[in-house]
Every structure is written in structure tokens, then in C-alpha cells.
Amino acid sequence: MSDRVLQVERRRGVATLTLDSPANRNALSRAMRAQLRSALTEAIADESVRVVVLDHTGRVFCSGMDLSEAAGGAAEDQGVNEFPALLEAVWDSPKPVVGVVRGPARAGGVGLLAACDVVVAAEAATFAFTEVRIGIAPAVISAVVLPRMVPNVAHRLMLTGEVFEAPLALAGGLVDVVVPAEDVDACVAAQVEALGKGAPLALAETKRLLRAARTGPLAERFPSLLELSARLFAGEEGQEGIAAFREKRPARWVPA
């Protein structure tokens, strides 16, 4: 495909989706949005895929929306209208999504990372909410950024639009692990291996719990939580996990 901007590789239970449009800094163009959403949908539907990795070629992870496509368009024609569905696909994926950032991430690219479950960053990675500096607001990405980041850190960085480096991204909750560039691949592999030891349904239900709004008194929340816990204990995965633990062997779902 001449307009291919995404590489997809499936190997040993891992679907690696690599943003591959370095000429425009891996911007979220019409083609990128469509190919990324399609690849995510296919990876989620593939029972052999246990973990999704979101990586990139080139120096830049993602520069945000493709501004060349946004110029001169009416509000209803803007590509950002498609962005919530893409963020939701990452956020709600029943399979863990690991983001890998080796260089700059800006605006919507930061939002894409924030929607991931685990983010591994190279020490050289930088970040910025640049929206206010071009006359817009980080409106759509706020839905995934604000639950992840320390509130006062996100507040200042969204208002100033300043570039911040990996240590602040780590302290502020945007990324989970920061390592030297040469250690990124090994760190990602370790995270993938750890996630692969979890049972598929258990991971999906745990993600659902982590993403759910925690409101109301505990007494009102416990019944549904108890029902879920008991169902998983009695289910096929729960019984297999208990048997594997007692027999001191890997559970059947752990990749070879």
C-alpha cells in the first residue's frame, strides 16, 4: 500500500502496531487514524493476541493531529471528530496496551499514550500539550490524560504548553517507566512478559475495574464486586489458576 502508515506484526501473542509515517512526524492523519483503529479492532478480536504494543519509527512518537488536513475545514469536517473513537478503542481494550515512546510526543500523541495501560519512555522522550499555543484546547485528550496524571501537574502543563521531559512525565503519572534508549526494547519485553502471565478474562475484568468510576458508598459497590470475584473463582480460568498454583506449574494461558 502506497499510503501505508502503520506496521502491524503479530508474534507469540503480541500485536505490535508501529506508527510509520516519519515524514510528517507520525501525525494523526486520516490514514493513520483509520489504519490504527482497524489494526486495534483486529488485534482485540484475535484470540491469539494477549498484549498490544504501540510503538513508532523515526525520531518522533506522534506530533498530534495532522494540521495540514485541519486547515480551512468547518468544525464538522475536522479529523478530531474521529479521535475519541480511537482513544476509546485503546482505553477500553480488554487486552493490555503498552505504549512505547522514544522521542517527542505532542498534543494528541500524548493523549494516545495516556490511553495506554503501561507506558515505557526513553530518557530522551519529551512531551507537550501544545494545543493552547495554536489557539485550541486539549479537550478530547483531557478525557484520558486527567484520570492518569497528577492534577496540579496536568493543570500547569496544559495551560503553559511547555515542553517537559521524561522525569516529570514519570513523576506526573503520564508514563510508568523511564529507561535509557538502549534499554527500551528489553523493558517493553519485560512488561509484555509480565502481562502475559495474567489470565485473559481476569485481565479484561481488572481493566474494567480500573477504568470504572468509583462512586457511591462501599456498601453499594460490594455486591457487584463480590459477584465478579465469586464468578471468577469458580470459572474456568480461576480453577486453572488455582490448580497451576497448587501443582507449581505455569497456567495454560502463559505463553511458551
C-alpha positions as a Markdown table, in Angstrom:
| # | Residue | x | y | z |
|---|---|---|---|---|
| 1 | Met | 0.0 | 0.0 | 0.0 |
| 2 | Ser | 1.5 | 3.4 | -1.0 |
| 3 | Asp | -0.4 | 5.1 | 1.8 |
| 4 | Arg | 0.6 | 2.6 | 4.5 |
| 5 | Val | 1.5 | 4.5 | 7.6 |
| 6 | Leu | 1.2 | 1.7 | 10.2 |
| 7 | Gln | 3.2 | -1.5 | 10.5 |
| 8 | Val | 1.5 | -4.5 | 12.1 |
| 9 | Glu | 3.3 | -7.6 | 13.4 |
| 10 | Arg | 1.8 | -10.4 | 15.4 |
| 11 | Arg | 4.2 | -12.8 | 17.1 |
| 12 | Arg | 4.0 | -15.0 | 20.2 |
| 13 | Gly | 0.8 | -13.5 | 21.4 |
| 14 | Val | 1.8 | -9.9 | 20.9 |
| 15 | Ala | 0.4 | -7.5 | 18.3 |
| 16 | Thr | 2.9 | -4.7 | 17.7 |
| 17 | Leu | 1.4 | -1.6 | 16.0 |
| 18 | Thr | 4.1 | 0.7 | 14.8 |
| 19 | Leu | 3.4 | 4.2 | 13.7 |
| 20 | Asp | 5.4 | 4.6 | 10.5 |
| 21 | Ser | 5.0 | 8.0 | 8.9 |
| 22 | Pro | 8.2 | 9.8 | 9.9 |
| 23 | Ala | 7.9 | 12.3 | 7.1 |
| 24 | Asn | 5.0 | 14.0 | 8.9 |
| 25 | Arg | 6.2 | 13.1 | 12.4 |
| 26 | Asn | 3.8 | 10.3 | 12.7 |
| 27 | Ala | 0.9 | 12.8 | 12.8 |
| 28 | Leu | -2.6 | 11.5 | 13.3 |
| 29 | Ser | -3.6 | 11.9 | 9.7 |
| 30 | Arg | -6.8 | 10.5 | 8.2 |
| 31 | Ala | -4.8 | 7.4 | 7.1 |
| 32 | Met | -3.1 | 6.9 | 10.4 |
| 33 | Arg | -6.4 | 7.2 | 12.4 |
| 34 | Ala | -8.1 | 4.7 | 10.1 |
| 35 | Gln | -5.3 | 2.2 | 10.0 |
| 36 | Leu | -4.6 | 2.3 | 13.7 |
| 37 | Arg | -8.3 | 1.9 | 14.6 |
| 38 | Ser | -8.6 | -1.0 | 12.2 |
| 39 | Ala | -5.5 | -2.7 | 13.5 |
| 40 | Leu | -6.6 | -2.3 | 17.1 |
| 41 | Thr | -10.0 | -3.8 | 16.3 |
| 42 | Glu | -8.4 | -6.8 | 14.6 |
| 43 | Ala | -5.9 | -7.4 | 17.5 |
| 44 | Ile | -8.7 | -7.2 | 20.0 |
| 45 | Ala | -10.7 | -9.8 | 18.1 |
| 46 | Asp | -7.8 | -12.2 | 17.6 |
| 47 | Glu | -7.8 | -14.7 | 20.5 |
| 48 | Ser | -4.2 | -15.5 | 19.9 |
| 49 | Val | -3.2 | -11.9 | 20.8 |
| 50 | Arg | -2.7 | -11.3 | 24.5 |
| 51 | Val | -1.0 | -7.9 | 24.6 |
| 52 | Val | -0.9 | -4.9 | 22.2 |
| 53 | Val | 2.2 | -2.8 | 21.9 |
| 54 | Leu | 2.1 | 0.7 | 20.3 |
| 55 | Asp | 5.5 | 1.7 | 19.0 |
| 56 | His | 6.9 | 4.1 | 16.4 |
| 57 | Thr | 9.5 | 4.5 | 13.8 |
| 58 | Gly | 11.6 | 7.7 | 13.4 |
| 59 | Arg | 12.6 | 10.2 | 15.9 |
| 60 | Val | 9.1 | 11.4 | 16.9 |
| 61 | Phe | 6.4 | 9.2 | 18.5 |
| 62 | Cys | 3.5 | 11.3 | 17.4 |
| 63 | Ser | 3.1 | 15.0 | 16.7 |
| 64 | Gly | -0.7 | 15.1 | 17.2 |
| 65 | Met | -3.4 | 15.8 | 14.7 |
| 66 | Asp | -2.3 | 16.4 | 11.1 |
| 67 | Leu | -2.7 | 20.2 | 10.9 |
| 68 | Ser | -2.4 | 20.2 | 7.1 |
| 69 | Glu | -5.7 | 18.3 | 7.0 |
| 70 | Ala | -7.3 | 20.6 | 9.5 |
| 71 | Ala | -6.6 | 23.9 | 7.8 |
| 72 | Gly | -9.7 | 25.6 | 6.4 |
| 73 | Gly | -12.2 | 23.0 | 7.4 |
| 74 | Ala | -15.5 | 23.5 | 9.1 |
| 75 | Ala | -16.0 | 22.2 | 12.7 |
| 76 | Glu | -18.0 | 19.2 | 11.5 |
| 77 | Asp | -15.3 | 18.3 | 8.9 |
| 78 | Gln | -12.3 | 18.3 | 11.3 |
| 79 | Gly | -10.5 | 15.0 | 11.8 |
| 80 | Val | -10.5 | 15.4 | 15.5 |
| 81 | Asn | -14.1 | 14.3 | 15.4 |
| 82 | Glu | -12.8 | 10.7 | 14.8 |
| 83 | Phe | -10.2 | 10.9 | 17.6 |
| 84 | Pro | -12.5 | 9.9 | 20.5 |
| 85 | Ala | -13.3 | 6.6 | 19.0 |
| 86 | Leu | -9.6 | 5.8 | 18.6 |
| 87 | Leu | -8.8 | 6.8 | 22.2 |
| 88 | Glu | -11.7 | 4.8 | 23.4 |
| 89 | Ala | -10.5 | 1.7 | 21.5 |
| 90 | Val | -7.2 | 1.9 | 23.3 |
| 91 | Trp | -8.7 | 2.8 | 26.7 |
| 92 | Asp | -11.4 | 0.2 | 26.7 |
| 93 | Ser | -9.4 | -2.6 | 25.0 |
| 94 | Pro | -9.9 | -5.8 | 27.1 |
| 95 | Lys | -6.3 | -6.6 | 26.3 |
| 96 | Pro | -3.4 | -4.6 | 27.9 |
| 97 | Val | -1.9 | -1.9 | 25.6 |
| 98 | Val | 1.7 | -0.9 | 26.2 |
| 99 | Gly | 2.8 | 2.4 | 24.7 |
| 100 | Val | 6.5 | 2.9 | 23.7 |
| 101 | Val | 7.8 | 6.5 | 23.3 |
| 102 | Arg | 11.4 | 7.0 | 22.3 |
| 103 | Gly | 11.2 | 10.7 | 21.3 |
| 104 | Pro | 8.9 | 13.7 | 21.2 |
| 105 | Ala | 5.2 | 13.3 | 21.8 |
| 106 | Arg | 2.9 | 16.2 | 21.3 |
| 107 | Ala | -0.8 | 17.1 | 21.8 |
| 108 | Gly | -2.9 | 14.1 | 20.5 |
| 109 | Gly | 0.2 | 11.9 | 20.6 |
| 110 | Val | 0.3 | 12.5 | 24.4 |
| 111 | Gly | -3.3 | 11.6 | 24.5 |
| 112 | Leu | -2.7 | 8.3 | 22.7 |
| 113 | Leu | 0.0 | 7.4 | 25.3 |
| 114 | Ala | -2.3 | 8.4 | 28.2 |
| 115 | Ala | -4.9 | 5.9 | 26.9 |
| 116 | Cys | -2.5 | 3.0 | 27.2 |
| 117 | Asp | -2.3 | 0.8 | 30.3 |
| 118 | Val | 1.5 | 0.9 | 30.6 |
| 119 | Val | 3.9 | 3.5 | 29.0 |
| 120 | Val | 7.6 | 2.9 | 28.7 |
| 121 | Ala | 9.6 | 6.0 | 27.8 |
| 122 | Ala | 13.2 | 6.5 | 26.7 |
| 123 | Glu | 15.1 | 9.1 | 28.8 |
| 124 | Ala | 15.3 | 11.3 | 25.7 |
| 125 | Ala | 11.5 | 11.4 | 25.3 |
| 126 | Thr | 9.8 | 14.8 | 25.6 |
| 127 | Phe | 6.1 | 15.8 | 25.9 |
| 128 | Ala | 3.9 | 18.9 | 25.5 |
| 129 | Phe | 0.3 | 19.8 | 25.4 |
| 130 | Thr | 0.8 | 22.3 | 22.6 |
| 131 | Glu | -2.9 | 23.0 | 21.9 |
| 132 | Val | -3.2 | 26.4 | 23.6 |
| 133 | Arg | -0.2 | 27.7 | 21.6 |
| 134 | Ile | -2.1 | 27.2 | 18.3 |
| 135 | Gly | -5.4 | 28.5 | 19.6 |
| 136 | Ile | -7.2 | 25.3 | 20.6 |
| 137 | Ala | -7.7 | 23.4 | 23.8 |
| 138 | Pro | -6.7 | 19.8 | 24.8 |
| 139 | Ala | -10.3 | 19.0 | 25.0 |
| 140 | Val | -10.6 | 15.4 | 23.7 |
| 141 | Ile | -7.4 | 14.1 | 25.2 |
| 142 | Ser | -8.3 | 15.5 | 28.6 |
| 143 | Ala | -10.7 | 12.6 | 29.0 |
| 144 | Val | -7.8 | 10.2 | 29.2 |
| 145 | Val | -5.0 | 12.4 | 30.4 |
| 146 | Leu | -6.7 | 13.8 | 33.5 |
| 147 | Pro | -7.5 | 10.4 | 35.1 |
| 148 | Arg | -3.8 | 9.4 | 34.6 |
| 149 | Met | -1.9 | 12.5 | 35.7 |
| 150 | Val | -1.3 | 14.2 | 39.0 |
| 151 | Pro | -3.9 | 17.0 | 38.8 |
| 152 | Asn | -1.7 | 20.1 | 39.5 |
| 153 | Val | 1.0 | 18.8 | 37.1 |
| 154 | Ala | -1.5 | 18.4 | 34.3 |
| 155 | His | -3.1 | 21.8 | 35.2 |
| 156 | Arg | 0.1 | 23.7 | 34.7 |
| 157 | Leu | 1.4 | 21.8 | 31.7 |
| 158 | Met | -1.9 | 22.1 | 29.8 |
| 159 | Leu | -2.1 | 25.8 | 30.4 |
| 160 | Thr | 1.5 | 26.7 | 29.6 |
| 161 | Gly | 2.0 | 24.3 | 26.7 |
| 162 | Glu | 5.7 | 24.0 | 27.7 |
| 163 | Val | 7.8 | 21.0 | 26.8 |
| 164 | Phe | 8.6 | 18.7 | 29.6 |
| 165 | Glu | 11.0 | 15.8 | 29.9 |
| 166 | Ala | 10.6 | 12.1 | 30.9 |
| 167 | Pro | 11.4 | 12.6 | 34.6 |
| 168 | Leu | 8.5 | 15.0 | 35.0 |
| 169 | Ala | 6.3 | 12.8 | 32.9 |
| 170 | Leu | 7.1 | 9.9 | 35.3 |
| 171 | Ala | 6.5 | 11.9 | 38.4 |
| 172 | Gly | 3.3 | 13.4 | 37.0 |
| 173 | Gly | 1.9 | 9.9 | 36.1 |
| 174 | Leu | 1.9 | 10.2 | 32.3 |
| 175 | Val | 4.5 | 7.4 | 31.9 |
| 176 | Asp | 5.2 | 4.4 | 34.0 |
| 177 | Val | 8.9 | 3.5 | 33.4 |
| 178 | Val | 11.8 | 5.6 | 32.1 |
| 179 | Val | 14.9 | 3.9 | 30.9 |
| 180 | Pro | 18.0 | 4.7 | 28.7 |
| 181 | Ala | 17.2 | 4.4 | 24.9 |
| 182 | Glu | 19.3 | 1.2 | 24.6 |
| 183 | Asp | 17.1 | -0.5 | 27.3 |
| 184 | Val | 13.7 | 0.4 | 25.9 |
| 185 | Asp | 13.2 | -2.9 | 24.0 |
| 186 | Ala | 14.2 | -5.1 | 26.9 |
| 187 | Cys | 11.9 | -3.1 | 29.3 |
| 188 | Val | 9.0 | -3.4 | 26.9 |
| 189 | Ala | 9.7 | -7.2 | 26.6 |
| 190 | Ala | 9.7 | -7.5 | 30.4 |
| 191 | Gln | 6.4 | -5.7 | 30.7 |
| 192 | Val | 4.8 | -7.8 | 28.0 |
| 193 | Glu | 6.0 | -11.0 | 29.7 |
| 194 | Ala | 4.6 | -9.9 | 33.0 |
| 195 | Leu | 1.2 | -9.0 | 31.4 |
| 196 | Gly | 1.2 | -12.4 | 29.5 |
| 197 | Lys | 1.2 | -14.2 | 32.8 |
| 198 | Gly | -2.3 | -12.9 | 33.6 |
| 199 | Ala | -5.4 | -14.8 | 32.5 |
| 200 | Pro | -7.2 | -13.1 | 29.6 |
| 201 | Leu | -10.6 | -12.8 | 31.2 |
| 202 | Ala | -9.0 | -11.8 | 34.5 |
| 203 | Leu | -7.0 | -9.0 | 32.8 |
| 204 | Ala | -10.1 | -7.8 | 30.9 |
| 205 | Glu | -12.2 | -7.6 | 34.1 |
| 206 | Thr | -9.3 | -6.0 | 36.0 |
| 207 | Lys | -9.0 | -3.3 | 33.3 |
| 208 | Arg | -12.8 | -2.8 | 33.5 |
| 209 | Leu | -12.5 | -2.3 | 37.3 |
| 210 | Leu | -9.6 | 0.1 | 36.9 |
| 211 | Arg | -11.4 | 2.2 | 34.3 |
| 212 | Ala | -14.8 | 2.3 | 36.1 |
| 213 | Ala | -15.9 | 5.4 | 38.1 |
| 214 | Arg | -15.6 | 4.7 | 41.8 |
| 215 | Thr | -18.5 | 6.5 | 43.3 |
| 216 | Gly | -21.0 | 5.7 | 46.0 |
| 217 | Pro | -20.7 | 4.1 | 49.4 |
| 218 | Leu | -18.7 | 0.9 | 49.7 |
| 219 | Ala | -21.8 | -0.9 | 50.9 |
| 220 | Glu | -23.4 | -0.2 | 47.5 |
| 221 | Arg | -20.4 | -1.3 | 45.5 |
| 222 | Phe | -19.5 | -4.5 | 47.2 |
| 223 | Pro | -22.4 | -6.7 | 45.9 |
| 224 | Ser | -21.4 | -6.4 | 42.2 |
| 225 | Leu | -17.7 | -6.7 | 43.2 |
| 226 | Leu | -18.4 | -9.8 | 45.2 |
| 227 | Glu | -20.4 | -11.4 | 42.3 |
| 228 | Leu | -17.5 | -10.8 | 40.0 |
| 229 | Ser | -15.0 | -12.2 | 42.4 |
| 230 | Ala | -17.0 | -15.4 | 43.1 |
| 231 | Arg | -17.7 | -15.9 | 39.4 |
| 232 | Leu | -14.0 | -15.7 | 38.5 |
| 233 | Phe | -13.0 | -18.0 | 41.4 |
| 234 | Ala | -15.5 | -20.6 | 40.1 |
| 235 | Gly | -14.8 | -20.0 | 36.4 |
| 236 | Glu | -12.5 | -22.0 | 34.1 |
| 237 | Glu | -9.6 | -19.5 | 34.4 |
| 238 | Gly | -9.9 | -19.3 | 38.2 |
| 239 | Gln | -9.9 | -23.1 | 38.6 |
| 240 | Glu | -7.0 | -23.5 | 36.2 |
| 241 | Gly | -5.0 | -20.8 | 38.1 |
| 242 | Ile | -5.6 | -22.5 | 41.4 |
| 243 | Ala | -4.6 | -25.8 | 40.0 |
| 244 | Ala | -1.5 | -24.4 | 38.4 |
| 245 | Phe | -0.5 | -22.7 | 41.7 |
| 246 | Arg | -1.0 | -25.9 | 43.7 |
| 247 | Glu | 0.9 | -28.0 | 41.1 |
| 248 | Lys | 3.7 | -25.5 | 40.9 |
| 249 | Arg | 3.4 | -25.1 | 37.1 |
| 250 | Pro | 2.6 | -22.3 | 34.7 |
| 251 | Ala | -1.1 | -21.8 | 33.9 |
| 252 | Arg | -2.2 | -22.8 | 30.5 |
| 253 | Trp | -2.6 | -19.2 | 29.3 |
| 254 | Val | 1.0 | -18.3 | 29.9 |
| 255 | Pro | 2.8 | -18.0 | 26.5 |
| 256 | Ala | 5.5 | -20.6 | 26.0 |
